[in-house]
Amino acid sequence: MADEDTASSTTPDQLGYEQARDALMEVVRRLETGGTTLEESLALWERGEELAKVCQRWLDGARARLEAVLAAEQQADGGTDGGKEGGK
């Protein structure tokens, strides 16, 4: 439970991907369970939105890093792609 307390008191931008994902899952669980006031539900929803943005930034960053590595490998191989499309 200490990790949940830390994740809920930390600003979303300070969280790693796994921490943000776990905190988001907890927000969703609490919203689905119900029993919160309207104000609490809105605060949870807002936190969930921020956590989702953090997760997306981490995923976008990971994708960019992978694409950069693949592009560098392709360039090192002489720029040939072996007939494969770039995935887009």
C-alpha positions in Angstrom: 0.0 0.0 0.0 2.9 2.3 0.5 3.5 2.4 -3.3 -0.1 3.4 -3.9 0.3 6.2 -1.3 3.5 7.4 -3.0 1.9 7.2 -6.5 -1.2 9.2 -5.4 0.9 11.9 -3.7 3.4 12.2 -6.6 2.7 14.5 -9.5 2.0 12.4 -12.6 5.0 13.8 -14.5 7.3 12.4 -11.8 6.1 8.8 -12.3 7.7 6.1 -14.4 5.5 4.2 -16.8 4.8 1.3 -14.5 4.0 3.6 -11.6 1.6 5.7 -13.7 0.0 2.6 -15.2 -0.6 1.1 -11.8 -1.9 4.4 -10.4 -4.3 4.7 -13.4 -5.5 1.1 -12.8 -6.2 2.0 -9.2 -8.1 5.1 -10.2 -10.2 3.1 -12.6 -10.9 0.5 -10.0 -12.1 3.1 -7.5 -14.3 4.8 -10.1 -15.8 1.4 -11.1 -16.4 0.4 -7.5 -18.4 3.6 -6.8 -19.2 4.9 -3.4 -17.4 8.2 -3.9 -18.9 11.6 -3.9 -19.3 13.6 -7.1 -16.3 15.8 -6.1 -14.2 12.7 -5.4 -15.2 11.1 -8.6 -14.3 14.2 -10.6 -10.9 14.4 -8.9 -10.3 10.8 -9.6 -11.3 11.2 -13.2 -9.0 14.3 -13.6 -6.1 12.3 -12.0 -6.8 9.4 -14.4 -6.7 11.7 -17.4 -3.3 13.0 -16.3 -2.0 9.5 -15.6 -3.2 8.4 -19.0 -1.3 11.2 -20.7 1.9 10.3 -18.8 1.5 6.7 -19.9 1.0 7.8 -23.5 4.1 10.0 -23.4 6.2 7.1 -22.1 4.8 4.8 -24.9 5.4 7.5 -27.6 9.0 8.0 -26.3 9.6 4.2 -26.4 8.2 4.0 -30.0 10.4 6.9 -31.1 13.5 5.2 -29.6 12.7 2.0 -31.3 12.1 3.7 -34.6 15.4 5.5 -34.3 17.3 2.3 -33.6 15.6 0.6 -36.5 16.4 3.5 -38.8 20.0 3.5 -37.7 20.2 -0.2 -38.3 18.7 0.2 -41.7 21.1 3.0 -42.6 24.0 0.9 -41.4 22.8 -2.0 -43.6 23.2 0.3 -46.6 19.8 1.7 -46.7 18.1 -1.4 -48.1 15.0 -2.7 -46.4 14.9 -6.1 -48.1 11.6 -5.2 -49.8 9.8 -4.6 -46.5 7.6 -1.5 -46.0 8.3 0.8 -43.0 5.2 -0.2 -41.1 3.3 3.0 -42.0 
